Amino acid sequence: MTTVATGTPTRAASVGRAHTRIEGREKVTGAARYAGEIPFADLAHGWLALSTVARGRIRAIDSDAVLAMPGVLAVLDHRNALRLDTDYTGLLGMRPDPTCAVFQHDRVPHLGWPVALVVAETSEQAREAAEALVVHYEQEPHDVDFRGEHPDAYPLDNHGPAVTGKGDLDAELAASAVVVDAEYTTPEEHHNPMEPHAATARWDDGRLEVIDSNQGATWVVGELANLFSLDPATVRVRSEHVGGGFGSKGVRAHQVAAVMAATVLRRPVRVVLTRRQMFSLAGYRSPTTQRVRLGADADGRLRALEHRSLSVTSTVYEFIESSAGPARVMYDADAHHTANRVVRLDVPTPTFMRAPGEAPGSFALEAALDELAEKCGTDPIELRLRNEPDRGPVSGLPFAGRHLPACFREGARRFGWADRDPRPGLRRDGRWLLGTGTAAASFHAGAAPSTATVTAHPDGGFTVRIAAADIGTGARTALTLVAADALRVAPERVRVRIGDSDFGPAMIAGGSMGTRSWAWAVTAAADELRDRLDLGTDIPPEGTTVRSDTAAAIGALAPAERHSFGAQFAEVAVDPGTGEVRVRRMLGIFSAGRIVNPLTARGQFLGGMIWGISMALHEEAVRDRASGGHVGADLAGYHVATHADVPHIEADWIDDPDPQDPVGIKGIGEIGVVGAAAAIANAVWHATGVRHRSLPIRPDRVLAGAGRTRADATGGARAGTGAPAERAAGTGGRAPADAAARTGPKTPADGGSPDA
């Protein structure tokens, strides 16, 4: 037996000090293996064949010719696939998206729907065979045309009511000295993590093992066990390294297809999505149309607030982008009404995407607040401070800390806001018009039950095991620092193992709740283990292990409004001759709980803010109404911010530990993107005097706005709005019927065609 000593409470804390990533060297040297890289003996490869029609029914699949091709082992489709069970509610309280339950019927609800999996000895053989597979369809008219007022739209609850309301909206608007009534639109946006989705499934001694790229092994185990009617104890999911997720790496068609093929062939099968296939199969952020109505007294104090949002979902599953959500947290009014509605179209199912609801919702709400400030002749920051609520506007609950005013004060000081001339269109740098803008940000700070184990070893080291997922955030390093402080030892004595469902249930990496939930569990286990060791407990050769479960502690939290907050600032330069918009500098000041690792936390904040640049100026997935698919479903056609687009950008935070969390954490993964696009849009108005209410703010929209300004100056059309969202090319929202189509590289929108 051996006794291991822990440190004293006076040892310098690891939490709060910058620390390089634990696995950083492995990643930059290529030693870290991702899901699509881990070798297996006798590995077969699957390739998904996707529909080339946007709505209809499969009449026939010519699989015999494909089965005769070199190396082909099987073609799985609705005629021979295993039957799956979709009658259950999963980890997040949601029913499964039928898109994941592959090959269960002959219906095609959207272009890019999985119609078959071709399995072969090599990836090249599988791809060639999948692209040669001929599928005959009975094609039906489709509708992918998302528009602001759709007759079939309906309200949909989503972790909260679809509609909230108090007070007489019409009466308060009529009594208001100043009114803003505007419509804002955001386009379809896609996650595009660096690492494509990949999964390998195999059976080993009666147990299913899946090597996967996901945001939560516990989540994937539950879904696969339910779908295939398996005992969860017989399913193991491992996901050690993940190259980004942003909400897209839950349970998808490729994982289910890999398990199905491995079950049929009784050998390991790997399925990897191409970048183009990800545009159909990995989810996306729905486009939104949002109407915001604000009524205020002459000094800017709100009397009325209405925020209504419309988003799209598929015909097979209900998912809603709850963009009216930020109004329920940020500002109160005597009449306060919000609504989230959705319309079903013949498109893939949207999903969670970094700051779901808050990202597009904050653009509309914070742009409208800026318009209100302009009409009231009030500074935009002062207007927000005048409308700070003391309780949740909808819930009525107290805030568990709300330091947004402190964020604005510190941000204004560092950004030089006091020197800003509020009048638009006055500052110039050569041909460039200059402007500055600001916006508020918030994101829910939650925690979910998790389990963890901490083991003390005779050599003085400790091992932490938790089914966490490090999707690039630095969670592995953060948990090492948390465990070291709880054990009162140096981080070098702690090894953290993650991404394995065998470690016990744990929260997913999502909703900015991952690190907080996991750190809570790790701290609980480490505290108990340290208490045992402090009592002189001997360590056997196999070590001494303590397991924690935070369900009771988290369940005992008093109801409150828990959020991270932030203030975003941006300076832009606009070329009125070309319409080009360049962001020159950005500053974000955040109130987001105790910061565990300043090095990786700053990366999270900056990454979110850069995402906001991308959202404001670049990202836009366009659907062709004739085919029902995307125009340019790749990173050549779907533009994102690159190094040349990123200016001097700075993120910092104020001290804001959460006293009800054992480490003081709130959550930082998503707050950086919230409000960033609004700050940029408000800065563009300040530079040009033209409001752009549709994202992205493309050069053609800037030029159109400048043209309307010139027309207004000469008595022509009224200026003040950005160009409306353009309709995709095509002959209309309905497509003609056709008899057959090849599931191969036919059109740019075809999910089965080669990557660009």
Phi, psi and omega in degrees: 000149181227144175254131180250130180267136169264171185278185179261159180299344182275355179299141181304132183290145174272321178296131181098353178250141182295135181218130177293159183298136179302319185261013185302314180298319179300321184287317184283342177264356180085005180285334178288125181262130176263172191302325182274004186245347186285125184282148174221145175290143176060034183284129173256162185236133178252148178226124182282133171261128187248152183294148177252010174238155186267349177192137178156207183219144177282122178270322182197152175233121181274076185273341184300317181295324180289321179297337179275355181285154183303131173080352184287131183255326184195155169233113180260132177208192187294345181279333186228006185286155174297145178280136183245153180257119179247010182266073179202167175244129188271193187302320184269016180075021183241148174280156184290144174287123180303343176301328180285332180277077191288148169061041181259349181198177184262007180282146175238109184267349177196161176292137184089012176287136179294122179250341180196158170238122176261126182246133182216175182291327179233160178296322180295318178294319180296319181292315180300318181291320180297322181284342177270349183292127179260125179241130178260133184239150163261097190279144180236157177299141181237164180223114176240014188274100178273124180221163191300314181245096182257130185295339183262009180291148180211154179287147182218123176292150178200097184051036182156164184291147177292324186232133173230154179190144172209148177081167182268101186297311183298319181293318181290323175297318180295329181273355184281142177284331182227135181228137169244130178221103188217155177248136181235144179229145172233147185272176171295133181229150185236149186293306181051057172298154182301317180273120176297161178292135182209147178208142173236129180242142176206155175255134181221108177055047176080007181238136179273129176239133180235122174262118198219160169254103186216175180256011178175109182296323178300316179301311184293320177302312182299317181293313181295319179298318179292313183300318184261010178054051180249155171290124181306333179292343180265009180238129176235131178239130178239138182207076189286316180236134182229127183268057179095149180215303176060022180105348186271345188257067170260235177253122186233175185298325186293324178294315181295319179296321179296317178296318180299315181292319178296326178291321181287316186271343182056045173207160181297139178227133178245136175233124179237134178275144170280166177301319181294319179295329180298332179293339179256332193245353186253006182081175183190172174271127180297148167294155179226150165238124186233133174249127179240127174238125179236137173233134185217159169291172183299333180272004176093003178282128187290134169254329184219139175217125173229129177227112181242133183232141175237132176226179186244152170220175181278176177276353184252349185203146180261117171224136184235138173271104190277069188286343176281357182300316182304326180296337181283350183244322195278317189220146179247163177199159178301320173249116187226113185226134176224153179206135173244120180237161183220154176229140179273129175227172182275066183226164174297162180285128172292174178206185176297134173222138189336118187060057180297130184085305183294321183296303178289326181294322179292329176300309182294311185295314184286331173291321178295320176299322178294321177295321178296318179300318178300313182294328181276349185068032184245144176300137184301325178289315180300321179300317180293319180294327178292339184249025176290122178277154176263350176217167178300125183302328180256314184285329186076003182278154176290153175277133175274060184096121176215096186250034178300317178303322179295323177297316180294318181296315180292319179296317179298320179297314184283333182275344184079034184296330183296336181272003185282129170277120186291344183287135183279157170074019185257328185274139179221152169225090188067235180278350186273134169272135184247144178206157177233152180211164180217164177198155177267159180222148173208153172206141183303138178248097183244175175213148181231151181304140178212161174240156177205156171236145173232129183243131172265131182254153181300336181278002178096359179267169180225144176238127175257132177235124180205142183278050176279169178229120175264102184264026180109000185278343187091022183297322180301317180290317180301317181292329175297316180293319179298313180296320180299317179292319180295325179273347181063047177227172177286149180302332181295342180270000185244131172245126180252124176249132185224178170070032180222120182295339178293348179280355179107162184296142178207159179296153177283168170275090184190157178064021184056028183248354187298296185300320179297315181295315182291318181298324178300313181292318180296317180298318180298315180292318181294321179299314181294319180296318180297321178299319179296315182292324178296337178276003177086023180298132177284147181259115176290168181304325181278355179094166176247127187239139174236136178247140178244159173214118188267008185305314183292316182295317181289323178295338182272358179297136178290142179301136179195163171276110183246120184211153161270150180229164179196162175235123182256139177228141180216145170239132182235159170237133183237127176269108183291345179277327181249344183083004182289137175244127177239128173278123183269322178203153176221150175220131174236128175244125190236151174240094194224037178080189178287133180270117186287311182228102184303329183295307181282331178296316178300322177298323178294314179298312182296320178299320177294319180294321176295322174302322178296323174299315180299317180295319184288324192242342192231309196288131180190109174269123184253132178259135174278120185291335181286314182270334185086000182250182183280150168264110180077060181276065178195177183279001170275324181264336179259108189274136174232162178295136176244183183304321182294340181269350188260120185270201168293118186226135187223139176227140178209178185212160174257159181290122187205057180292143178274114184293344181267002177251136184299336178254342182093012186281149167244289180156138187229356190296333188238341186299333183296329181276337185289129178083346184295314180296323179294319179299320179292315179298320178294326177291324177297319175299316182297328179284323192245338187081009181244130176276131175247109185258003177237128176263151357279162180275082183282160178304320181295327178288323177296316179295320178296321178294321178294323178296320179291326177297317179295320179296321180294323181294336180254016176090015181269216185294151180289134175273169170134350178231153172285168180296142178295160180299126181288154174272146179293158179296152177147180184262358179147179183281353180246138181253146178290156178286153178217163188269319186210159177209153179264134176276067180214195185281085183257314184228162177300338182270357186287122181296338182268001185276165185296153175291146175282000000 
